[in-house]
Amino acid sequence: MAKTNTEYKASDIQVLEGLDPVRKRPGMYIGSTDERGLHHLIVELVDNCVDEALAGYCDVITVSILKDGSVNVTDNGRGIPVGIHPTEKVSSVEVVLTKLHAGGKFGGSGYKISGGLHGVGVSVVNALSEWLDVEVWQDGKAHKMTFNRGIPQRPLAETGKTSKRGTSVTFMPDSDIFDTVDFNYDQMRGRLREVAFLNKGLRVIASDARPGRERKDEFCFKGGIVEYVEYLNRNKELVLAQTIYMQKKGNDTEVEIAFGYNDGYGENIHTYANNINTEEGGVHLIGFRNALNKIVNEYGKKANLLKDSDKLSIDDTLEGICAVISVKLRNPQFEGQTKTKLGNSFMRAEVEHAMQENFTTFLEENPKQAKELINKFIVARNARDAARNAKDLIRRKSVLETTTLPGKLADCTERKAELCEIYIVEGESAGGTAKQGRNRRFQAILPLKGKILNVEKARLGRVLENAEIKNMITAFGCGIQEDFELSKLRYGKIICMTDADVDGSHIRILLLTFFYRFMRPLIENGHVYIAQPPLFKVSRGKSEQYFYSDAELDKHFAKNSKSGCTIQRYKGLGEMNAEQLWTTTMSPENRTLLQVNMEDAFMADEIFTTLMGEKPELRRDFINEHAAKYTGKVDV
């Protein structure tokens, strides 16, 4: 049961500075104005609700995309204080909605632990919305206030009596600011599920009321991050039957860790600080990795499973791990407003102590499972040694460190990497057309012969034997895995250009799987793109128009007669000549590129495992679930 309001007052709201810069430089506050920035508006509001939950006052959060495309975020917490602010002389609701760095999170009286420490969340959402309504239910009374592009339309007004409590914000993002104002329900749903996993017992409800897109989901996980790990591992073969869990609470800190092992070759670790996804890790991740390795080596020697001269590396003990590390602390230090890396050094020791106390005990109390783990790590070490030898052999053959570029590569003349781009093209024929149509100054072309190896099912040694993969590694120049150096990347954009059919989609997912597993910084730093060739050409006399989707074509014919024209459906890049390919797909002035990002690493790992893993039944279930959306739109 959530607490009742006891100590959150108007005087707890502290003002640091004004709001004006947000509309002029939105990227400084939400990262970008594309789809990612759009969804960050929801994240900011949800983070405020979660802060109420962390403080013990909220146990239900509801996020709804409404019929008109606006979004409502509601919690049953204490509600923003409605009294007149002592220094600003307006309601504290207006202060919070119109002043940057205004909130109850600076002095510690409003919140002991929170993620939204900068106090810019709801005010930034307000500034970047065409309109925003806020309702506050507090002490039996309902209050409401309306804003247009951040400007109050009237003071906070009492609208009646109510038995509800909490805050409800409804906003319509400003189409003058954002590239798109169409929210992606799946992306929103993924973040809300994550919030529910991280907060035991918190009910999080998501819904979409847009016509033809109606959906609703409710999440509540009594097991918290243990259920999170089990969910992440649900499609994989487990090495340990149980998930290891530990919790350590201090005066102003809390450490929660859950982890298990599967038979995969990679590591899948998600780290959080005050419910914020620290995508770049930080001190809590360092503490976990070091403690895990130290404890395993000490136990292995003590139990005579390892010789005194043996030593397992961190990579050995992380192979196949799936872990969630969630820490909570006062005054966390993040790198910037995007909060991607935790820097409070003392949290490293807190995590190490939690591991030392709990994981050591687990190994000692479960000797059979401990032996299984140690044996798995020894197998991983031996395989890693073999892969290292294979890599060294390949290096000696000048594949990974050669300065001689692949013969198939048609390189560009520009030498500044940030100005260069390389097209990875499906097929020799399409590659030849692309070479003829490109701008040789800054565009390189690397044709692929057939489908590359599915790296999801292969160890490093086999991966490095694949000719097409070796060509890409050599062409990019930045190495792979632990040898990856972003500074050596030869192209600022790596563009996957495949046919608009099933084979083309398969090749694209194979490429993305390779980048994700072996060159992940390429995706994390925004260097990977997907080309969007047209699907249709409509010819009428000497006039030609290109369309990139069924919806775009239908919209055209809804306004124009179909008579007297011919429609060509492009199934392959080879159906276009060099000039057409340049005009539609490669010219920076006309083309559309989709940037591949790591916005949801959780979903990315899940999709790669589903589509490219060892279990065909997962792919079948995925196709059965999603095929209906594309009936009549996919060529088989």
KETI-201039 format. One line per 10 residues: number of its first residue (from 1); for each residue x, y, z of C-alpha. Coordinates in nm, 2 decimals. Layout:
BEGIN
NUM) X,Y,Z  ...
% end
This chain:
BEGIN
1) 0.00,0.00,0.00  0.14,0.34,-0.10  0.20,0.60,0.18  -0.02,0.91,0.23  0.11,1.26,0.20  0.30,1.37,0.51  0.59,1.60,0.42  0.59,1.71,0.06  0.51,2.09,0.06  0.53,2.39,-0.16
11) 0.84,2.51,0.02  1.02,2.19,-0.09  1.02,2.32,-0.45  1.35,2.49,-0.53  1.41,2.71,-0.84  1.75,2.72,-1.01  1.68,2.89,-1.35  1.43,2.97,-1.62  1.28,2.77,-1.92  1.33,2.97,-2.24
21) 1.63,2.78,-2.39  1.44,2.45,-2.44  1.24,2.53,-2.75  1.55,2.69,-2.91  1.78,2.40,-2.84  1.56,2.09,-2.76  1.85,1.85,-2.84  2.04,1.97,-2.53  1.75,1.84,-2.31  1.61,1.53,-2.49
31) 1.90,1.43,-2.71  1.73,1.47,-3.05  1.40,1.57,-3.22  1.35,1.24,-3.40  1.15,0.94,-3.28  1.40,0.88,-3.00  1.36,1.23,-2.86  0.98,1.21,-2.90  0.97,0.90,-2.68  1.20,1.06,-2.43
41) 0.92,1.29,-2.33  0.73,0.99,-2.20  1.04,0.87,-2.02  1.08,1.20,-1.84  0.73,1.19,-1.71  0.74,0.82,-1.61  1.07,0.88,-1.43  0.89,1.14,-1.21  0.62,0.88,-1.13  0.88,0.62,-1.05
51) 1.04,0.87,-0.81  0.71,0.88,-0.63  0.71,0.50,-0.61  1.07,0.50,-0.48  0.96,0.74,-0.21  0.68,0.50,-0.12  0.38,0.71,-0.22  0.28,0.55,-0.55  0.19,0.20,-0.65  0.02,0.24,-0.99
61) 0.14,0.42,-1.30  -0.07,0.45,-1.62  0.05,0.56,-1.96  -0.20,0.60,-2.24  -0.17,0.70,-2.60  -0.51,0.87,-2.66  -0.73,0.87,-2.97  -0.59,1.20,-3.10  -0.23,1.09,-3.06  -0.16,1.28,-2.74
71) -0.02,1.09,-2.43  -0.15,1.08,-2.07  0.08,0.98,-1.78  -0.09,0.93,-1.44  0.03,0.82,-1.10  -0.14,0.78,-0.76  0.14,0.96,-0.57  0.12,1.27,-0.35  0.06,1.51,-0.64  0.27,1.81,-0.72
81) 0.23,2.06,-0.44  -0.05,2.31,-0.53  0.03,2.59,-0.28  0.18,2.92,-0.37  0.55,2.90,-0.39  0.72,3.12,-0.13  0.96,3.30,-0.37  0.79,3.27,-0.71  0.45,3.39,-0.58  0.26,3.15,-0.82
91) 0.14,2.79,-0.76  0.41,2.53,-0.73  0.25,2.35,-1.01  0.32,2.64,-1.24  0.68,2.67,-1.11  0.74,2.30,-1.18  0.59,2.32,-1.53  0.76,2.64,-1.64  1.10,2.66,-1.47  1.40,2.45,-1.55
101) 1.57,2.29,-1.26  1.27,2.33,-1.03  1.16,2.04,-0.82  1.17,1.86,-0.49  1.49,1.66,-0.56  1.77,1.90,-0.48  1.76,1.95,-0.11  1.65,1.60,-0.02  1.34,1.69,0.16  1.10,1.60,-0.12
111) 1.28,1.28,-0.24  1.57,1.08,-0.09  1.63,0.88,-0.40  1.53,0.98,-0.75  1.63,0.94,-1.11  1.52,1.29,-1.24  1.77,1.48,-1.04  1.81,1.77,-1.29  1.45,1.88,-1.24  1.40,1.95,-1.61
121) 1.17,1.66,-1.70  0.81,1.79,-1.69  0.91,2.15,-1.78  1.09,2.03,-2.09  0.79,1.82,-2.19  0.57,2.13,-2.14  0.80,2.35,-2.35  0.81,2.10,-2.63  0.43,2.03,-2.64  0.17,2.21,-2.86
131) -0.05,2.19,-2.55  -0.03,2.03,-2.21  -0.29,1.98,-1.93  -0.19,1.89,-1.58  -0.44,1.77,-1.31  -0.35,1.73,-0.95  -0.56,1.54,-0.70  -0.46,1.63,-0.34  -0.63,1.65,0.00  -0.97,1.57,-0.15
141) -0.96,1.85,-0.41  -0.89,1.84,-0.79  -0.69,2.11,-0.96  -0.62,2.18,-1.33  -0.39,2.40,-1.54  -0.34,2.43,-1.92  -0.04,2.54,-2.11  0.03,2.61,-2.48  0.39,2.56,-2.59  0.49,2.61,-2.23
151) 0.29,2.93,-2.17  0.03,2.91,-1.89  -0.32,2.99,-2.02  -0.46,3.07,-1.68  -0.35,3.01,-1.31  -0.40,2.68,-1.14  -0.77,2.64,-1.07  -0.96,2.41,-0.83  -1.21,2.21,-1.03  -1.40,2.02,-0.76
161) -1.38,1.75,-0.50  -1.22,1.40,-0.55  -1.13,1.09,-0.37  -0.83,1.04,-0.61  -0.47,1.15,-0.54  -0.17,1.19,-0.76  -0.07,1.38,-1.08  -0.20,1.34,-1.44  -0.02,1.50,-1.73  -0.17,1.50,-2.09
171) 0.04,1.64,-2.37  0.05,1.68,-2.74  0.41,1.70,-2.88  0.47,2.00,-3.10  0.50,1.90,-3.46  0.70,2.22,-3.53  0.97,2.07,-3.31  0.97,1.70,-3.38  1.03,1.51,-3.70  0.74,1.29,-3.61
181) 0.47,1.30,-3.34  0.35,0.94,-3.40  0.43,0.74,-3.09  0.55,0.38,-3.12  0.35,0.17,-2.88  0.59,-0.12,-2.87  0.88,0.11,-2.78  0.67,0.27,-2.50  0.56,-0.07,-2.38  0.91,-0.20,-2.36
191) 1.02,0.08,-2.13  0.72,0.04,-1.91  0.77,-0.33,-1.87  1.13,-0.25,-1.77  1.01,-0.01,-1.51  0.78,-0.28,-1.36  1.06,-0.54,-1.35  1.28,-0.29,-1.16  1.02,-0.21,-0.90  0.87,-0.51,-0.72
201) 0.49,-0.50,-0.70  0.45,-0.17,-0.89  0.16,-0.19,-1.13  0.23,-0.03,-1.47  -0.05,0.00,-1.72  0.00,0.08,-2.09  -0.26,0.14,-2.35  -0.32,0.27,-2.70  -0.66,0.41,-2.80  -0.58,0.52,-3.15
211) -0.84,0.38,-3.40  -0.72,0.06,-3.55  -0.42,0.03,-3.31  -0.60,-0.04,-2.99  -0.39,-0.23,-2.74  -0.35,-0.26,-2.36  -0.09,-0.43,-2.13  -0.05,-0.44,-1.76  0.28,-0.53,-1.58  0.34,-0.62,-1.22
221) 0.63,-0.84,-1.11  0.64,-0.97,-0.75  0.98,-1.12,-0.82  1.13,-0.80,-0.96  1.46,-0.84,-1.13  1.46,-1.21,-1.08  1.17,-1.23,-1.31  1.35,-0.99,-1.54  1.65,-1.23,-1.58  1.41,-1.52,-1.62
231) 1.23,-1.33,-1.90  1.56,-1.24,-2.07  1.66,-1.61,-2.05  1.33,-1.76,-2.14  1.43,-1.85,-2.50  1.77,-1.99,-2.41  1.90,-2.32,-2.27  2.00,-2.27,-1.91  2.32,-2.39,-1.74  2.19,-2.31,-1.40
241) 1.83,-2.41,-1.31  1.79,-2.11,-1.08  1.86,-1.74,-1.09  2.10,-1.61,-0.83  1.96,-1.31,-0.64  2.11,-1.08,-0.38  2.01,-0.76,-0.21  2.21,-0.53,0.02  2.07,-0.22,0.18  2.27,0.06,0.35
251) 2.17,0.39,0.50  2.14,0.57,0.17  2.21,0.29,-0.08  2.06,-0.03,-0.20  2.21,-0.30,-0.43  2.00,-0.56,-0.61  2.16,-0.82,-0.84  2.01,-1.11,-1.02  2.20,-1.33,-1.27  2.20,-1.67,-1.43
261) 2.38,-1.85,-1.71  2.27,-1.99,-2.05  2.46,-2.19,-2.31  2.52,-1.88,-2.53  2.86,-1.73,-2.60  2.79,-1.36,-2.52  2.72,-1.16,-2.21  2.39,-0.98,-2.15  2.41,-0.74,-1.86  2.17,-0.46,-1.79
271) 2.26,-0.20,-1.53  2.04,0.06,-1.37  2.09,0.34,-1.11  1.77,0.47,-0.95  1.57,0.30,-1.23  1.77,0.48,-1.50  1.91,0.25,-1.76  2.29,0.32,-1.75  2.35,0.20,-2.10  2.73,0.27,-2.08
281) 2.76,0.09,-1.74  2.98,0.26,-1.48  3.12,0.18,-1.14  2.84,-0.07,-1.05  2.92,-0.28,-1.36  3.29,-0.27,-1.29  3.23,-0.38,-0.93  3.02,-0.67,-1.05  3.25,-0.80,-1.31  3.56,-0.78,-1.09
291) 3.39,-0.94,-0.79  3.24,-1.22,-1.00  3.58,-1.31,-1.15  3.76,-1.29,-0.82  3.51,-1.50,-0.63  3.50,-1.77,-0.90  3.88,-1.80,-0.91  3.91,-1.81,-0.53  3.64,-2.07,-0.50  3.77,-2.28,-0.79
301) 4.11,-2.31,-0.62  3.97,-2.37,-0.28  3.74,-2.65,-0.41  4.03,-2.80,-0.62  3.85,-2.73,-0.94  4.13,-2.51,-1.06  4.50,-2.55,-1.03  4.70,-2.29,-0.84  4.85,-2.18,-1.17  4.51,-2.16,-1.34
311) 4.33,-1.83,-1.37  4.00,-1.77,-1.54  3.96,-1.43,-1.71  3.67,-1.20,-1.67  3.56,-1.29,-2.03  3.56,-1.66,-1.93  3.33,-1.60,-1.63  3.10,-1.37,-1.83  3.03,-1.61,-2.12  2.66,-1.69,-2.13
321) 2.57,-1.47,-1.84  2.24,-1.28,-1.82  2.24,-1.03,-1.53  2.05,-0.73,-1.40  2.22,-0.49,-1.16  2.00,-0.23,-1.00  2.14,0.02,-0.75  1.98,0.30,-0.57  2.16,0.59,-0.40  2.13,0.95,-0.31
331) 2.28,1.21,-0.54  2.39,0.98,-0.82  2.65,1.13,-1.06  2.56,1.06,-1.42  2.73,1.17,-1.74  2.50,1.43,-1.87  2.12,1.45,-1.88  2.10,1.13,-2.08  2.23,0.94,-1.77  2.42,0.67,-1.95
341) 2.71,0.60,-1.71  2.72,0.60,-1.33  3.02,0.76,-1.17  2.98,0.75,-0.79  3.30,0.55,-0.70  3.17,0.42,-0.36  2.90,0.22,-0.54  3.17,0.00,-0.68  3.26,-0.12,-0.33  2.90,-0.16,-0.24
351) 2.84,-0.39,-0.53  3.16,-0.59,-0.46  3.06,-0.63,-0.09  2.71,-0.75,-0.20  2.87,-1.01,-0.43  3.13,-1.12,-0.17  2.87,-1.18,0.09  2.61,-1.35,-0.12  2.77,-1.52,-0.42  3.05,-1.68,-0.21
361) 2.78,-1.82,0.01  2.58,-1.95,-0.29  2.89,-2.14,-0.43  2.97,-2.29,-0.09  2.61,-2.40,-0.03  2.56,-2.54,-0.38  2.88,-2.73,-0.46  2.72,-2.93,-0.75  2.60,-2.62,-0.93  2.93,-2.44,-0.84
371) 3.12,-2.73,-1.01  2.89,-2.70,-1.32  2.97,-2.33,-1.34  3.35,-2.37,-1.30  3.35,-2.64,-1.57  3.15,-2.41,-1.80  3.41,-2.14,-1.75  3.70,-2.38,-1.82  3.53,-2.48,-2.14  3.49,-2.11,-2.23
381) 3.85,-2.04,-2.16  3.97,-2.33,-2.38  3.74,-2.22,-2.66  3.86,-1.86,-2.62  4.22,-1.98,-2.64  4.14,-2.17,-2.96  3.96,-1.87,-3.10  4.26,-1.65,-3.01  4.49,-1.88,-3.18  4.26,-1.87,-3.49
391) 4.26,-1.49,-3.48  4.63,-1.48,-3.45  4.66,-1.71,-3.74  4.43,-1.49,-3.94  4.63,-1.18,-3.84  4.95,-1.35,-3.96  4.76,-1.40,-4.29  4.70,-1.02,-4.29  4.32,-1.03,-4.27  4.25,-0.84,-3.95
401) 4.55,-0.60,-3.97  4.61,-0.58,-4.34  4.63,-0.25,-4.52  4.53,-0.42,-4.84  4.16,-0.37,-4.90  3.94,-0.65,-5.04  3.94,-0.68,-5.42  3.56,-0.66,-5.43  3.57,-0.32,-5.26  3.53,-0.01,-5.48
411) 3.67,0.24,-5.24  3.61,0.62,-5.24  3.87,0.89,-5.28  3.78,1.09,-4.97  4.00,1.01,-4.67  3.82,1.18,-4.39  3.62,0.90,-4.23  3.33,1.13,-4.12  3.27,1.22,-4.48  3.28,0.87,-4.62
421) 3.01,0.60,-4.64  3.02,0.24,-4.75  2.73,0.05,-4.90  2.71,-0.32,-4.82  2.52,-0.44,-5.13  2.34,-0.77,-5.18  2.47,-0.95,-5.48  2.74,-0.89,-5.74  2.49,-0.76,-6.00  2.34,-0.49,-5.77
431) 2.69,-0.42,-5.66  2.80,-0.35,-6.01  2.50,-0.11,-6.06  2.58,0.07,-5.74  2.94,0.11,-5.84  2.83,0.28,-6.17  2.57,0.50,-5.99  2.77,0.61,-5.69  2.96,0.93,-5.62  3.31,0.80,-5.62
441) 3.44,1.09,-5.40  3.27,0.98,-5.08  3.08,0.65,-5.15  3.24,0.31,-5.14  3.07,-0.01,-5.25  3.12,-0.36,-5.11  2.91,-0.63,-5.28  2.82,-0.95,-5.08  2.81,-1.29,-5.24  2.52,-1.48,-5.09
451) 2.43,-1.48,-4.73  2.69,-1.43,-4.46  2.73,-1.67,-4.17  2.47,-1.65,-3.89  2.71,-1.55,-3.61  2.44,-1.61,-3.34  2.52,-1.98,-3.38  2.90,-1.97,-3.42  3.21,-1.92,-3.21  3.48,-1.67,-3.32
461) 3.70,-1.92,-3.50  3.43,-2.01,-3.75  3.32,-1.65,-3.79  3.66,-1.55,-3.90  3.67,-1.82,-4.17  3.37,-1.66,-4.35  3.50,-1.47,-4.66  3.23,-1.20,-4.66  3.28,-1.13,-4.29  3.65,-1.11,-4.34
471) 3.60,-0.86,-4.63  3.38,-0.64,-4.41  3.63,-0.65,-4.12  3.91,-0.55,-4.35  3.72,-0.28,-4.52  3.59,-0.11,-4.20  3.94,-0.12,-4.05  3.83,-0.10,-3.69  3.87,-0.46,-3.57  3.61,-0.66,-3.37
481) 3.52,-0.75,-3.01  3.80,-0.66,-2.76  4.02,-0.54,-3.05  3.76,-0.29,-3.18  3.89,0.07,-3.21  3.63,0.32,-3.32  3.90,0.57,-3.41  4.02,0.34,-3.69  3.68,0.32,-3.86  3.72,0.42,-4.22
491) 3.36,0.52,-4.29  3.12,0.74,-4.10  2.82,0.56,-4.24  2.78,0.19,-4.30  2.47,0.14,-4.51  2.30,-0.20,-4.56  2.14,-0.20,-4.91  1.94,-0.52,-4.98  1.65,-0.62,-5.19  1.29,-0.56,-5.08
501) 1.21,-0.93,-5.05  1.24,-1.21,-4.80  1.60,-1.29,-4.90  1.70,-0.92,-4.87  1.54,-0.90,-4.52  1.73,-1.22,-4.42  2.06,-1.08,-4.54  1.99,-0.75,-4.36  1.92,-0.93,-4.03  2.24,-1.14,-4.07
511) 2.44,-0.82,-4.11  2.28,-0.65,-3.81  2.34,-0.97,-3.60  2.71,-0.96,-3.69  2.74,-0.58,-3.61  2.54,-0.63,-3.29  2.75,-0.92,-3.16  3.10,-0.83,-3.29  3.10,-0.46,-3.36  2.83,-0.32,-3.12
521) 3.00,0.02,-3.09  2.91,0.08,-3.45  2.54,0.07,-3.36  2.59,0.24,-3.02  2.75,0.54,-3.19  2.51,0.56,-3.48  2.72,0.45,-3.77  2.49,0.18,-3.91  2.21,0.26,-4.15  1.95,0.08,-4.37
531) 1.90,0.21,-4.72  1.54,0.25,-4.83  1.51,0.17,-5.21  1.17,0.24,-5.36  0.90,-0.03,-5.39  0.72,0.11,-5.69  0.77,0.32,-6.00  0.47,0.48,-6.16  0.52,0.58,-6.52  0.28,0.81,-6.72
541) 0.42,0.90,-7.05  0.77,1.04,-6.99  0.69,1.11,-6.63  0.82,0.88,-6.35  0.75,0.88,-5.98  0.89,0.66,-5.71  0.71,0.54,-5.40  0.86,0.38,-5.09  0.56,0.20,-4.93  0.22,0.07,-5.01
551) 0.06,0.35,-4.80  0.25,0.61,-5.00  0.13,0.46,-5.33  -0.23,0.43,-5.21  -0.22,0.79,-5.09  -0.10,0.90,-5.44  -0.38,0.72,-5.62  -0.64,0.84,-5.37  -0.57,1.19,-5.52  -0.48,1.09,-5.88
561) -0.65,0.87,-6.14  -0.48,0.53,-6.22  -0.57,0.55,-6.58  -0.29,0.58,-6.84  -0.01,0.48,-6.61  0.20,0.17,-6.55  0.31,0.05,-6.21  0.64,-0.15,-6.16  0.70,-0.33,-5.83  1.07,-0.35,-5.75
571) 1.17,-0.67,-5.59  1.54,-0.63,-5.63  1.80,-0.36,-5.66  1.91,-0.51,-5.99  1.58,-0.40,-6.16  1.70,-0.04,-6.15  1.97,0.11,-6.37  2.26,0.31,-6.22  2.09,0.64,-6.26  1.77,0.52,-6.10
581) 1.95,0.37,-5.81  2.15,0.69,-5.75  1.84,0.91,-5.78  1.62,0.70,-5.55  1.85,0.54,-5.30  2.20,0.68,-5.29  2.18,1.05,-5.35  2.20,1.24,-5.02  1.95,1.49,-5.15  1.68,1.24,-5.23
591) 1.74,0.92,-5.03  1.59,0.80,-4.71  1.82,0.62,-4.46  1.70,0.45,-4.14  1.96,0.48,-3.86  2.00,0.16,-3.65  2.03,0.25,-3.28  2.05,0.09,-2.94  1.75,0.26,-2.79  1.62,-0.07,-2.67
601) 1.91,-0.31,-2.62  1.67,-0.54,-2.43  1.44,-0.57,-2.73  1.73,-0.60,-2.97  1.88,-0.89,-2.79  1.54,-1.06,-2.77  1.48,-1.02,-3.14  1.83,-1.14,-3.24  1.79,-1.45,-3.02  1.44,-1.52,-3.16
611) 1.52,-1.47,-3.52  1.88,-1.60,-3.54  1.91,-1.85,-3.25  1.90,-2.23,-3.22  1.52,-2.27,-3.17  1.32,-2.27,-3.49  0.99,-2.28,-3.29  1.06,-1.93,-3.17  1.09,-1.80,-3.53  0.76,-1.99,-3.61
621) 0.58,-1.83,-3.32  0.72,-1.49,-3.41  0.60,-1.52,-3.77  0.25,-1.65,-3.66  0.22,-1.35,-3.42  0.32,-1.08,-3.67  0.24,-1.21,-4.01  -0.12,-1.08,-4.00  0.02,-0.72,-4.00  0.18,-0.78,-4.34
631) -0.07,-0.98,-4.52  -0.05,-0.89,-4.89  0.25,-0.67,-4.83  0.54,-0.92,-4.83  0.66,-1.10,-5.14  0.75,-1.46,-5.07
% end
